[in-house]
Amino acid sequence: MKGEVPLEEQVPRGRAGGARHDLPEPDAFTRPYWDAAAEGRLLIRRCHAPACGRAHHYPREFCPHCWSEDVTWERASGRATLYTWSVVHRNDLPPFATRVPYTAAVVDLAEGPRMMTELVEAAASVAGAGLRPGLPLEVVFRVRAPGGPVVPVFRRCVGAGA
């Protein structure tokens, strides 16, 4: 269709020119989220409509619960519990094939929203050993390459047993 950007031009490229499916693309609206992550802080959005007041994630310019545009950034505690997960053993998209196995997860943030993420550190990354719904987690921040984006991921809370 005229005026459309071909998909291959929409996908971020790595150094070798291959498509990158793992890099966020910050824009003016999400820049505070990515800047906070680079400083080791996880941000969420909070609605300030009188009848709502709910938090949400992923960042949107409006509340997905009541449609109010009266929302602001708020620092999250970084605490969460595990809702569900899947250990990925095969992924053909660059560069994920070199990272398997890894654990994709959905976590319940202490503030209420659910967030898609990755579980990191030995047992979680390798085989999902000892994972269970409700497992206490904490946010950590990962950089894949110097100067690259900082991404929030989760690990078991220090001292949390299997």
Disulfide bonds with the S-S distance in Angstrom:
none
